[in-house]
């Protein structure tokens, strides 16, 4: 978790590319979110995943805290799955 409440993983853009083409979803606890390019792609207070400036996949809430809104804790698993 960073000081904004974003859940930062160790998953890189290369890791995502290695999964091949098609839509991917990110699951963290009981929450499933789509991957977006920027915060602007998400409505205020909505959750998503994106690649942060350090090229690591983050679960975020626009204008909020993913830790607080989604109940995420340090070391919770972040799983990337192919969306059917």
PDB file of N, CA, C and O in Angstrom, chain B, residues numbered from 101:
ATOM      1  N   UNK B 101       0.838  -1.169   0.000  1.00  0.00           N
ATOM      2  CA  UNK B 101       0.000   0.000   0.000  1.00  0.00           C
ATOM      3  C   UNK B 101       0.891   1.243   0.000  1.00  0.00           C
ATOM      4  O   UNK B 101       1.884   1.316   0.724  1.00  0.00           O
ATOM      5  N   UNK B 102       0.517   2.204  -0.817  1.00  0.00           N
ATOM      6  CA  UNK B 102       1.232   3.473  -0.733  1.00  0.00           C
ATOM      7  C   UNK B 102       0.454   4.423   0.173  1.00  0.00           C
ATOM      8  O   UNK B 102      -0.586   4.047   0.714  1.00  0.00           O
ATOM      9  N   UNK B 103       0.940   5.627   0.340  1.00  0.00           N
ATOM     10  CA  UNK B 103       0.297   6.557   1.274  1.00  0.00           C
ATOM     11  C   UNK B 103      -1.051   7.082   0.780  1.00  0.00           C
ATOM     12  O   UNK B 103      -1.769   7.731   1.541  1.00  0.00           O
ATOM     13  N   UNK B 104      -1.413   6.814  -0.490  1.00  0.00           N
ATOM     14  CA  UNK B 104      -2.730   7.169  -1.014  1.00  0.00           C
ATOM     15  C   UNK B 104      -3.753   6.049  -0.805  1.00  0.00           C
ATOM     16  O   UNK B 104      -4.949   6.252  -1.015  1.00  0.00           O
ATOM     17  N   UNK B 105      -3.280   4.867  -0.389  1.00  0.00           N
ATOM     18  CA  UNK B 105      -4.160   3.722  -0.217  1.00  0.00           C
ATOM     19  C   UNK B 105      -4.261   2.852  -1.456  1.00  0.00           C
ATOM     20  O   UNK B 105      -5.135   1.989  -1.534  1.00  0.00           O
ATOM     21  N   UNK B 106      -3.375   3.066  -2.432  1.00  0.00           N
ATOM     22  CA  UNK B 106      -3.322   2.221  -3.625  1.00  0.00           C
ATOM     23  C   UNK B 106      -2.592   0.924  -3.293  1.00  0.00           C
ATOM     24  O   UNK B 106      -1.574   0.938  -2.602  1.00  0.00           O
ATOM     25  N   UNK B 107      -3.114  -0.196  -3.788  1.00  0.00           N
ATOM     26  CA  UNK B 107      -2.476  -1.493  -3.584  1.00  0.00           C
ATOM     27  C   UNK B 107      -1.512  -1.734  -4.751  1.00  0.00           C
ATOM     28  O   UNK B 107      -1.949  -1.975  -5.876  1.00  0.00           O
ATOM     29  N   UNK B 108      -0.228  -1.670  -4.490  1.00  0.00           N
ATOM     30  CA  UNK B 108       0.779  -1.789  -5.533  1.00  0.00           C
ATOM     31  C   UNK B 108       1.317  -3.210  -5.553  1.00  0.00           C
ATOM     32  O   UNK B 108       1.763  -3.736  -4.533  1.00  0.00           O
ATOM     33  N   UNK B 109       1.269  -3.820  -6.726  1.00  0.00           N
ATOM     34  CA  UNK B 109       1.723  -5.207  -6.877  1.00  0.00           C
ATOM     35  C   UNK B 109       3.161  -5.246  -7.395  1.00  0.00           C
ATOM     36  O   UNK B 109       3.805  -4.209  -7.558  1.00  0.00           O
ATOM     37  N   UNK B 110       3.641  -6.440  -7.645  1.00  0.00           N
ATOM     38  CA  UNK B 110       4.947  -6.620  -8.285  1.00  0.00           C
ATOM     39  C   UNK B 110       4.764  -7.035  -9.749  1.00  0.00           C
ATOM     40  O   UNK B 110       5.711  -7.497 -10.385  1.00  0.00           O
ATOM     41  N   UNK B 111       3.547  -6.870 -10.283  1.00  0.00           N
ATOM     42  CA  UNK B 111       3.228  -7.258 -11.662  1.00  0.00           C
ATOM     43  C   UNK B 111       3.581  -6.098 -12.593  1.00  0.00           C
ATOM     44  O   UNK B 111       3.116  -4.974 -12.403  1.00  0.00           O
ATOM     45  N   UNK B 112       4.408  -6.382 -13.599  1.00  0.00           N
ATOM     46  CA  UNK B 112       4.865  -5.347 -14.540  1.00  0.00           C
ATOM     47  C   UNK B 112       4.103  -5.409 -15.853  1.00  0.00           C
ATOM     48  O   UNK B 112       3.326  -6.333 -16.093  1.00  0.00           O
ATOM     49  N   UNK B 113       4.334  -4.421 -16.694  1.00  0.00           N
ATOM     50  CA  UNK B 113       3.713  -4.415 -18.025  1.00  0.00           C
ATOM     51  C   UNK B 113       4.176  -5.623 -18.835  1.00  0.00           C
ATOM     52  O   UNK B 113       3.391  -6.182 -19.601  1.00  0.00           O
ATOM     53  N   UNK B 114       5.425  -6.034 -18.681  1.00  0.00           N
ATOM     54  CA  UNK B 114       5.914  -7.227 -19.383  1.00  0.00           C
ATOM     55  C   UNK B 114       5.164  -8.480 -18.928  1.00  0.00           C
ATOM     56  O   UNK B 114       4.863  -9.358 -19.737  1.00  0.00           O
ATOM     57  N   UNK B 115       4.865  -8.557 -17.630  1.00  0.00           N
ATOM     58  CA  UNK B 115       4.084  -9.694 -17.124  1.00  0.00           C
ATOM     59  C   UNK B 115       2.715  -9.735 -17.789  1.00  0.00           C
ATOM     60  O   UNK B 115       2.244 -10.802 -18.182  1.00  0.00           O
ATOM     61  N   UNK B 116       2.074  -8.574 -17.914  1.00  0.00           N
ATOM     62  CA  UNK B 116       0.750  -8.515 -18.549  1.00  0.00           C
ATOM     63  C   UNK B 116       0.840  -8.896 -20.020  1.00  0.00           C
ATOM     64  O   UNK B 116      -0.018  -9.621 -20.525  1.00  0.00           O
ATOM     65  N   UNK B 117       1.868  -8.417 -20.713  1.00  0.00           N
ATOM     66  CA  UNK B 117       2.054  -8.759 -22.123  1.00  0.00           C
ATOM     67  C   UNK B 117       2.267 -10.252 -22.316  1.00  0.00           C
ATOM     68  O   UNK B 117       1.848 -10.813 -23.328  1.00  0.00           O
ATOM     69  N   UNK B 118       2.912 -10.896 -21.359  1.00  0.00           N
ATOM     70  CA  UNK B 118       3.185 -12.332 -21.481  1.00  0.00           C
ATOM     71  C   UNK B 118       1.903 -13.169 -21.416  1.00  0.00           C
ATOM     72  O   UNK B 118       1.912 -14.346 -21.775  1.00  0.00           O
ATOM     73  N   UNK B 119       0.797 -12.560 -20.957  1.00  0.00           N
ATOM     74  CA  UNK B 119      -0.475 -13.279 -20.890  1.00  0.00           C
ATOM     75  C   UNK B 119      -1.200 -13.302 -22.226  1.00  0.00           C
ATOM     76  O   UNK B 119      -2.246 -13.940 -22.349  1.00  0.00           O
ATOM     77  N   UNK B 120      -0.662 -12.616 -23.230  1.00  0.00           N
ATOM     78  CA  UNK B 120      -1.238 -12.621 -24.559  1.00  0.00           C
ATOM     79  C   UNK B 120      -2.295 -11.546 -24.721  1.00  0.00           C
ATOM     80  O   UNK B 120      -2.529 -10.728 -23.831  1.00  0.00           O
ATOM     81  N   UNK B 121      -2.927 -11.574 -25.890  1.00  0.00           N
ATOM     82  CA  UNK B 121      -3.932 -10.547 -26.189  1.00  0.00           C
ATOM     83  C   UNK B 121      -5.276 -10.915 -25.574  1.00  0.00           C
ATOM     84  O   UNK B 121      -5.497 -12.053 -25.160  1.00  0.00           O
ATOM     85  N   UNK B 122      -6.155  -9.946 -25.524  1.00  0.00           N
ATOM     86  CA  UNK B 122      -7.476 -10.156 -24.943  1.00  0.00           C
ATOM     87  C   UNK B 122      -7.644  -9.365 -23.672  1.00  0.00           C
ATOM     88  O   UNK B 122      -6.679  -8.841 -23.116  1.00  0.00           O
ATOM     89  N   UNK B 123      -8.874  -9.282 -23.217  1.00  0.00           N
ATOM     90  CA  UNK B 123      -9.173  -8.489 -22.030  1.00  0.00           C
ATOM     91  C   UNK B 123      -8.760  -9.219 -20.758  1.00  0.00           C
ATOM     92  O   UNK B 123      -9.030 -10.407 -20.587  1.00  0.00           O
ATOM     93  N   UNK B 124      -8.111  -8.491 -19.888  1.00  0.00           N
ATOM     94  CA  UNK B 124      -7.688  -9.030 -18.599  1.00  0.00           C
ATOM     95  C   UNK B 124      -8.470  -8.339 -17.493  1.00  0.00           C
ATOM     96  O   UNK B 124      -8.857  -7.179 -17.632  1.00  0.00           O
ATOM     97  N   UNK B 125      -8.701  -9.041 -16.409  1.00  0.00           N
ATOM     98  CA  UNK B 125      -9.332  -8.486 -15.212  1.00  0.00           C
ATOM     99  C   UNK B 125      -8.409  -8.731 -14.034  1.00  0.00           C
ATOM    100  O   UNK B 125      -7.610  -9.667 -14.032  1.00  0.00           O
ATOM    101  N   UNK B 126      -8.531  -7.886 -13.051  1.00  0.00           N
ATOM    102  CA  UNK B 126      -7.709  -7.995 -11.855  1.00  0.00           C
ATOM    103  C   UNK B 126      -8.632  -8.285 -10.681  1.00  0.00           C
ATOM    104  O   UNK B 126      -9.641  -7.608 -10.485  1.00  0.00           O
ATOM    105  N   UNK B 127      -8.273  -9.301  -9.905  1.00  0.00           N
ATOM    106  CA  UNK B 127      -9.052  -9.660  -8.717  1.00  0.00           C
ATOM    107  C   UNK B 127      -8.191  -9.450  -7.483  1.00  0.00           C
ATOM    108  O   UNK B 127      -7.037  -9.874  -7.414  1.00  0.00           O
ATOM    109  N   UNK B 128      -8.790  -8.788  -6.526  1.00  0.00           N
ATOM    110  CA  UNK B 128      -8.121  -8.526  -5.253  1.00  0.00           C
ATOM    111  C   UNK B 128      -9.169  -8.740  -4.173  1.00  0.00           C
ATOM    112  O   UNK B 128     -10.077  -7.925  -4.009  1.00  0.00           O
ATOM    113  N   UNK B 129      -9.042  -9.826  -3.444  1.00  0.00           N
ATOM    114  CA  UNK B 129     -10.093 -10.200  -2.502  1.00  0.00           C
ATOM    115  C   UNK B 129     -11.341 -10.574  -3.279  1.00  0.00           C
ATOM    116  O   UNK B 129     -11.260 -11.338  -4.240  1.00  0.00           O
ATOM    117  N   UNK B 130     -12.481 -10.057  -2.887  1.00  0.00           N
ATOM    118  CA  UNK B 130     -13.732 -10.361  -3.588  1.00  0.00           C
ATOM    119  C   UNK B 130     -14.034  -9.338  -4.677  1.00  0.00           C
ATOM    120  O   UNK B 130     -15.081  -9.411  -5.321  1.00  0.00           O
ATOM    121  N   UNK B 131     -13.131  -8.388  -4.889  1.00  0.00           N
ATOM    122  CA  UNK B 131     -13.334  -7.330  -5.869  1.00  0.00           C
ATOM    123  C   UNK B 131     -12.664  -7.682  -7.186  1.00  0.00           C
ATOM    124  O   UNK B 131     -11.524  -8.145  -7.208  1.00  0.00           O
ATOM    125  N   UNK B 132     -13.374  -7.462  -8.281  1.00  0.00           N
ATOM    126  CA  UNK B 132     -12.815  -7.655  -9.611  1.00  0.00           C
ATOM    127  C   UNK B 132     -12.904  -6.327 -10.344  1.00  0.00           C
ATOM    128  O   UNK B 132     -13.969  -5.712 -10.389  1.00  0.00           O
ATOM    129  N   UNK B 133     -11.790  -5.878 -10.920  1.00  0.00           N
ATOM    130  CA  UNK B 133     -11.744  -4.602 -11.630  1.00  0.00           C
ATOM    131  C   UNK B 133     -11.094  -4.790 -12.992  1.00  0.00           C
ATOM    132  O   UNK B 133     -10.364  -5.754 -13.220  1.00  0.00           O
ATOM    133  N   UNK B 134     -11.372  -3.854 -13.892  1.00  0.00           N
ATOM    134  CA  UNK B 134     -10.730  -3.894 -15.202  1.00  0.00           C
ATOM    135  C   UNK B 134      -9.463  -3.042 -15.165  1.00  0.00           C
ATOM    136  O   UNK B 134      -9.269  -2.221 -14.269  1.00  0.00           O
ATOM    137  N   UNK B 135      -8.624  -3.259 -16.147  1.00  0.00           N
ATOM    138  CA  UNK B 135      -7.384  -2.500 -16.268  1.00  0.00           C
ATOM    139  C   UNK B 135      -7.654  -1.317 -17.186  1.00  0.00           C
ATOM    140  O   UNK B 135      -8.185  -1.479 -18.285  1.00  0.00           O
ATOM    141  N   UNK B 136      -7.285  -0.126 -16.725  1.00  0.00           N
ATOM    142  CA  UNK B 136      -7.453   1.099 -17.499  1.00  0.00           C
ATOM    143  C   UNK B 136      -6.086   1.723 -17.738  1.00  0.00           C
ATOM    144  O   UNK B 136      -5.093   1.327 -17.129  1.00  0.00           O
ATOM    145  N   UNK B 137      -6.050   2.701 -18.631  1.00  0.00           N
ATOM    146  CA  UNK B 137      -4.782   3.362 -18.945  1.00  0.00           C
ATOM    147  C   UNK B 137      -4.449   4.494 -17.990  1.00  0.00           C
ATOM    148  O   UNK B 137      -3.289   4.678 -17.619  1.00  0.00           O
ATOM    149  N   UNK B 138      -5.472   5.263 -17.585  1.00  0.00           N
ATOM    150  CA  UNK B 138      -5.241   6.419 -16.719  1.00  0.00           C
ATOM    151  C   UNK B 138      -6.390   6.556 -15.723  1.00  0.00           C
ATOM    152  O   UNK B 138      -7.443   5.938 -15.881  1.00  0.00           O
ATOM    153  N   UNK B 139      -6.173   7.369 -14.701  1.00  0.00           N
ATOM    154  CA  UNK B 139      -7.234   7.654 -13.732  1.00  0.00           C
ATOM    155  C   UNK B 139      -8.440   8.296 -14.415  1.00  0.00           C
ATOM    156  O   UNK B 139      -9.575   8.105 -13.978  1.00  0.00           O
ATOM    157  N   UNK B 140      -8.202   9.048 -15.473  1.00  0.00           N
ATOM    158  CA  UNK B 140      -9.298   9.724 -16.186  1.00  0.00           C
ATOM    159  C   UNK B 140     -10.264   8.732 -16.826  1.00  0.00           C
ATOM    160  O   UNK B 140     -11.384   9.107 -17.174  1.00  0.00           O
ATOM    161  N   UNK B 141      -9.856   7.480 -16.986  1.00  0.00           N
ATOM    162  CA  UNK B 141     -10.720   6.451 -17.572  1.00  0.00           C
ATOM    163  C   UNK B 141     -11.729   5.899 -16.567  1.00  0.00           C
ATOM    164  O   UNK B 141     -12.559   5.060 -16.920  1.00  0.00           O
ATOM    165  N   UNK B 142     -11.665   6.363 -15.318  1.00  0.00           N
ATOM    166  CA  UNK B 142     -12.496   5.839 -14.239  1.00  0.00           C
ATOM    167  C   UNK B 142     -13.306   6.984 -13.631  1.00  0.00           C
ATOM    168  O   UNK B 142     -12.782   8.080 -13.430  1.00  0.00           O
ATOM    169  N   UNK B 143     -14.570   6.731 -13.343  1.00  0.00           N
ATOM    170  CA  UNK B 143     -15.401   7.746 -12.686  1.00  0.00           C
ATOM    171  C   UNK B 143     -14.929   7.946 -11.246  1.00  0.00           C
ATOM    172  O   UNK B 143     -14.325   7.053 -10.653  1.00  0.00           O
ATOM    173  N   UNK B 144     -15.208   9.112 -10.698  1.00  0.00           N
ATOM    174  CA  UNK B 144     -14.838   9.423  -9.320  1.00  0.00           C
ATOM    175  C   UNK B 144     -15.374   8.353  -8.381  1.00  0.00           C
ATOM    176  O   UNK B 144     -16.514   7.910  -8.524  1.00  0.00           O
ATOM    177  N   UNK B 145     -14.561   7.943  -7.428  1.00  0.00           N
ATOM    178  CA  UNK B 145     -14.880   6.948  -6.391  1.00  0.00           C
ATOM    179  C   UNK B 145     -14.985   5.517  -6.923  1.00  0.00           C
ATOM    180  O   UNK B 145     -15.369   4.618  -6.174  1.00  0.00           O
ATOM    181  N   UNK B 146     -14.656   5.287  -8.184  1.00  0.00           N
ATOM    182  CA  UNK B 146     -14.712   3.941  -8.749  1.00  0.00           C
ATOM    183  C   UNK B 146     -13.328   3.289  -8.705  1.00  0.00           C
ATOM    184  O   UNK B 146     -12.306   3.974  -8.752  1.00  0.00           O
ATOM    185  N   UNK B 147     -13.311   1.971  -8.616  1.00  0.00           N
ATOM    186  CA  UNK B 147     -12.053   1.230  -8.537  1.00  0.00           C
ATOM    187  C   UNK B 147     -11.648   0.692  -9.901  1.00  0.00           C
ATOM    188  O   UNK B 147     -12.486   0.461 -10.774  1.00  0.00           O
ATOM    189  N   UNK B 148     -10.346   0.498 -10.063  1.00  0.00           N
ATOM    190  CA  UNK B 148      -9.780  -0.027 -11.306  1.00  0.00           C
ATOM    191  C   UNK B 148      -8.354  -0.476 -11.006  1.00  0.00           C
ATOM    192  O   UNK B 148      -7.879  -0.375  -9.874  1.00  0.00           O
ATOM    193  N   UNK B 149      -7.692  -0.967 -12.029  1.00  0.00           N
ATOM    194  CA  UNK B 149      -6.267  -1.283 -11.949  1.00  0.00           C
ATOM    195  C   UNK B 149      -5.583  -0.553 -13.090  1.00  0.00           C
ATOM    196  O   UNK B 149      -6.155  -0.378 -14.166  1.00  0.00           O
ATOM    197  N   UNK B 150      -4.361  -0.133 -12.845  1.00  0.00           N
ATOM    198  CA  UNK B 150      -3.586   0.537 -13.886  1.00  0.00           C
ATOM    199  C   UNK B 150      -2.110   0.370 -13.597  1.00  0.00           C
ATOM    200  O   UNK B 150      -1.709   0.028 -12.485  1.00  0.00           O
ATOM    201  N   UNK B 151      -1.303   0.621 -14.632  1.00  0.00           N
ATOM    202  CA  UNK B 151       0.149   0.590 -14.452  1.00  0.00           C
ATOM    203  C   UNK B 151       0.581   1.955 -13.950  1.00  0.00           C
ATOM    204  O   UNK B 151       0.351   2.968 -14.611  1.00  0.00           O
ATOM    205  N   UNK B 152       1.202   1.983 -12.789  1.00  0.00           N
ATOM    206  CA  UNK B 152       1.670   3.234 -12.204  1.00  0.00           C
ATOM    207  C   UNK B 152       2.965   3.693 -12.834  1.00  0.00           C
ATOM    208  O   UNK B 152       3.495   3.049 -13.739  1.00  0.00           O
ATOM    209  N   UNK B 153       3.465   4.804 -12.350  1.00  0.00           N
ATOM    210  CA  UNK B 153       4.676   5.400 -12.919  1.00  0.00           C
ATOM    211  C   UNK B 153       5.907   4.502 -12.765  1.00  0.00           C
ATOM    212  O   UNK B 153       6.880   4.667 -13.500  1.00  0.00           O
ATOM    213  N   UNK B 154       5.877   3.564 -11.829  1.00  0.00           N
ATOM    214  CA  UNK B 154       6.981   2.623 -11.654  1.00  0.00           C
ATOM    215  C   UNK B 154       6.809   1.348 -12.462  1.00  0.00           C
ATOM    216  O   UNK B 154       7.532   0.374 -12.248  1.00  0.00           O
ATOM    217  N   UNK B 155       5.835   1.346 -13.410  1.00  0.00           N
ATOM    218  CA  UNK B 155       5.539   0.193 -14.267  1.00  0.00           C
ATOM    219  C   UNK B 155       5.063  -1.016 -13.463  1.00  0.00           C
ATOM    220  O   UNK B 155       5.316  -2.160 -13.843  1.00  0.00           O
ATOM    221  N   UNK B 156       4.372  -0.757 -12.349  1.00  0.00           N
ATOM    222  CA  UNK B 156       3.799  -1.831 -11.545  1.00  0.00           C
ATOM    223  C   UNK B 156       2.282  -1.681 -11.535  1.00  0.00           C
ATOM    224  O   UNK B 156       1.754  -0.571 -11.463  1.00  0.00           O
ATOM    225  N   UNK B 157       1.598  -2.809 -11.608  1.00  0.00           N
ATOM    226  CA  UNK B 157       0.139  -2.803 -11.593  1.00  0.00           C
ATOM    227  C   UNK B 157      -0.348  -2.393 -10.210  1.00  0.00           C
ATOM    228  O   UNK B 157       0.112  -2.913  -9.194  1.00  0.00           O
ATOM    229  N   UNK B 158      -1.299  -1.439 -10.187  1.00  0.00           N
ATOM    230  CA  UNK B 158      -1.857  -0.945  -8.939  1.00  0.00           C
ATOM    231  C   UNK B 158      -3.374  -1.090  -8.963  1.00  0.00           C
ATOM    232  O   UNK B 158      -3.997  -0.867 -10.001  1.00  0.00           O
ATOM    233  N   UNK B 159      -3.969  -1.456  -7.845  1.00  0.00           N
ATOM    234  CA  UNK B 159      -5.417  -1.405  -7.676  1.00  0.00           C
ATOM    235  C   UNK B 159      -5.691  -0.072  -6.994  1.00  0.00           C
ATOM    236  O   UNK B 159      -5.141   0.222  -5.933  1.00  0.00           O
ATOM    237  N   UNK B 160      -6.561   0.739  -7.626  1.00  0.00           N
ATOM    238  CA  UNK B 160      -6.755   2.115  -7.185  1.00  0.00           C
ATOM    239  C   UNK B 160      -8.241   2.450  -7.090  1.00  0.00           C
ATOM    240  O   UNK B 160      -9.091   1.736  -7.623  1.00  0.00           O
ATOM    241  N   UNK B 161      -8.529   3.533  -6.414  1.00  0.00           N
ATOM    242  CA  UNK B 161      -9.851   4.151  -6.420  1.00  0.00           C
ATOM    243  C   UNK B 161      -9.619   5.610  -6.786  1.00  0.00           C
ATOM    244  O   UNK B 161      -8.854   6.308  -6.121  1.00  0.00           O
ATOM    245  N   UNK B 162     -10.280   6.068  -7.843  1.00  0.00           N
ATOM    246  CA  UNK B 162     -10.086   7.454  -8.256  1.00  0.00           C
ATOM    247  C   UNK B 162     -10.594   8.387  -7.155  1.00  0.00           C
ATOM    248  O   UNK B 162     -11.713   8.246  -6.661  1.00  0.00           O
ATOM    249  N   UNK B 163      -9.753   9.324  -6.797  1.00  0.00           N
ATOM    250  CA  UNK B 163     -10.066  10.307  -5.756  1.00  0.00           C
ATOM    251  C   UNK B 163     -10.400   9.642  -4.428  1.00  0.00           C
ATOM    252  O   UNK B 163     -11.221  10.151  -3.665  1.00  0.00           O
ATOM    253  N   UNK B 164      -9.772   8.513  -4.153  1.00  0.00           N
ATOM    254  CA  UNK B 164     -10.030   7.815  -2.899  1.00  0.00           C
ATOM    255  C   UNK B 164      -8.947   6.804  -2.594  1.00  0.00           C
ATOM    256  O   UNK B 164      -7.897   6.774  -3.236  1.00  0.00           O
ATOM    257  N   UNK B 165      -9.222   5.984  -1.610  1.00  0.00           N
ATOM    258  CA  UNK B 165      -8.279   4.975  -1.132  1.00  0.00           C
ATOM    259  C   UNK B 165      -8.820   3.574  -1.423  1.00  0.00           C
ATOM    260  O   UNK B 165      -9.902   3.214  -0.961  1.00  0.00           O
ATOM    261  N   UNK B 166      -8.068   2.795  -2.185  1.00  0.00           N
ATOM    262  CA  UNK B 166      -8.461   1.409  -2.441  1.00  0.00           C
ATOM    263  C   UNK B 166      -8.428   0.600  -1.151  1.00  0.00           C
ATOM    264  O   UNK B 166      -9.266  -0.279  -0.947  1.00  0.00           O
ATOM    265  N   UNK B 167      -7.474   0.888  -0.286  1.00  0.00           N
ATOM    266  CA  UNK B 167      -7.380   0.168   0.989  1.00  0.00           C
ATOM    267  C   UNK B 167      -8.659   0.367   1.792  1.00  0.00           C
ATOM    268  O   UNK B 167      -9.214  -0.595   2.324  1.00  0.00           O
ATOM    269  N   UNK B 168      -9.128   1.605   1.883  1.00  0.00           N
ATOM    270  CA  UNK B 168     -10.325   1.902   2.673  1.00  0.00           C
ATOM    271  C   UNK B 168     -11.598   1.411   1.989  1.00  0.00           C
ATOM    272  O   UNK B 168     -12.427   0.757   2.622  1.00  0.00           O
ATOM    273  N   UNK B 169     -11.759   1.720   0.705  1.00  0.00           N
ATOM    274  CA  UNK B 169     -13.012   1.382   0.012  1.00  0.00           C
ATOM    275  C   UNK B 169     -13.175  -0.116  -0.195  1.00  0.00           C
ATOM    276  O   UNK B 169     -14.278  -0.646  -0.061  1.00  0.00           O
ATOM    277  N   UNK B 170     -12.079  -0.805  -0.523  1.00  0.00           N
ATOM    278  CA  UNK B 170     -12.159  -2.227  -0.862  1.00  0.00           C
ATOM    279  C   UNK B 170     -11.726  -3.126   0.291  1.00  0.00           C
ATOM    280  O   UNK B 170     -11.782  -4.350   0.174  1.00  0.00           O
ATOM    281  N   UNK B 171     -11.300  -2.541   1.386  1.00  0.00           N
ATOM    282  CA  UNK B 171     -10.867  -3.334   2.537  1.00  0.00           C
ATOM    283  C   UNK B 171      -9.577  -4.086   2.292  1.00  0.00           C
ATOM    284  O   UNK B 171      -9.378  -5.172   2.836  1.00  0.00           O
ATOM    285  N   UNK B 172      -8.701  -3.523   1.480  1.00  0.00           N
ATOM    286  CA  UNK B 172      -7.453  -4.202   1.138  1.00  0.00           C
ATOM    287  C   UNK B 172      -6.411  -3.996   2.227  1.00  0.00           C
ATOM    288  O   UNK B 172      -6.358  -2.959   2.887  1.00  0.00           O
ATOM    289  N   UNK B 173      -5.592  -5.017   2.387  1.00  0.00           N
ATOM    290  CA  UNK B 173      -4.515  -4.970   3.362  1.00  0.00           C
ATOM    291  C   UNK B 173      -3.199  -5.333   2.686  1.00  0.00           C
ATOM    292  O   UNK B 173      -3.174  -5.960   1.626  1.00  0.00           O
ATOM    293  N   UNK B 174      -2.117  -4.928   3.319  1.00  0.00           N
ATOM    294  CA  UNK B 174      -0.785  -5.280   2.827  1.00  0.00           C
ATOM    295  C   UNK B 174      -0.703  -6.799   2.689  1.00  0.00           C
ATOM    296  O   UNK B 174      -1.150  -7.536   3.567  1.00  0.00           O
ATOM    297  N   UNK B 175      -0.135  -7.251   1.589  1.00  0.00           N
ATOM    298  CA  UNK B 175       0.081  -8.656   1.267  1.00  0.00           C
ATOM    299  C   UNK B 175      -1.170  -9.402   0.808  1.00  0.00           C
ATOM    300  O   UNK B 175      -1.119 -10.621   0.651  1.00  0.00           O
ATOM    301  N   UNK B 176      -2.305  -8.704   0.586  1.00  0.00           N
ATOM    302  CA  UNK B 176      -3.441  -9.353  -0.077  1.00  0.00           C
ATOM    303  C   UNK B 176      -3.014  -9.717  -1.497  1.00  0.00           C
ATOM    304  O   UNK B 176      -2.258  -8.982  -2.132  1.00  0.00           O
ATOM    305  N   UNK B 177      -3.492 -10.830  -1.980  1.00  0.00           N
ATOM    306  CA  UNK B 177      -3.134 -11.281  -3.333  1.00  0.00           C
ATOM    307  C   UNK B 177      -3.819 -10.412  -4.384  1.00  0.00           C
ATOM    308  O   UNK B 177      -4.986 -10.048  -4.238  1.00  0.00           O
ATOM    309  N   UNK B 178      -3.084 -10.088  -5.436  1.00  0.00           N
ATOM    310  CA  UNK B 178      -3.628  -9.410  -6.616  1.00  0.00           C
ATOM    311  C   UNK B 178      -3.445 -10.389  -7.762  1.00  0.00           C
ATOM    312  O   UNK B 178      -2.322 -10.752  -8.111  1.00  0.00           O
ATOM    313  N   UNK B 179      -4.565 -10.815  -8.346  1.00  0.00           N
ATOM    314  CA  UNK B 179      -4.550 -11.864  -9.371  1.00  0.00           C
ATOM    315  C   UNK B 179      -5.051 -11.303 -10.687  1.00  0.00           C
ATOM    316  O   UNK B 179      -6.096 -10.655 -10.738  1.00  0.00           O
ATOM    317  N   UNK B 180      -4.301 -11.555 -11.750  1.00  0.00           N
ATOM    318  CA  UNK B 180      -4.709 -11.137 -13.085  1.00  0.00           C
ATOM    319  C   UNK B 180      -5.278 -12.355 -13.801  1.00  0.00           C
ATOM    320  O   UNK B 180      -4.647 -13.410 -13.855  1.00  0.00           O
ATOM    321  N   UNK B 181      -6.496 -12.192 -14.355  1.00  0.00           N
ATOM    322  CA  UNK B 181      -7.182 -13.291 -15.028  1.00  0.00           C
ATOM    323  C   UNK B 181      -7.664 -12.842 -16.402  1.00  0.00           C
ATOM    324  O   UNK B 181      -7.961 -11.666 -16.613  1.00  0.00           O
ATOM    325  N   UNK B 182      -7.737 -13.768 -17.310  1.00  0.00           N
ATOM    326  CA  UNK B 182      -8.315 -13.486 -18.620  1.00  0.00           C
ATOM    327  C   UNK B 182      -9.816 -13.392 -18.463  1.00  0.00           C
ATOM    328  O   UNK B 182     -10.440 -14.270 -17.866  1.00  0.00           O
ATOM    329  N   UNK B 183     -10.403 -12.326 -18.999  1.00  0.00           N
ATOM    330  CA  UNK B 183     -11.856 -12.118 -18.922  1.00  0.00           C
ATOM    331  C   UNK B 183     -12.501 -12.840 -20.101  1.00  0.00           C
ATOM    332  O   UNK B 183     -12.122 -12.629 -21.252  1.00  0.00           O
ATOM    333  N   UNK B 184     -13.486 -13.699 -19.801  1.00  0.00           N
ATOM    334  CA  UNK B 184     -14.105 -14.469 -20.900  1.00  0.00           C
ATOM    335  C   UNK B 184     -14.903 -13.605 -21.852  1.00  0.00           C
ATOM    336  O   UNK B 184     -15.474 -14.114 -22.817  1.00  0.00           O
TER     337      UNK B 184
END
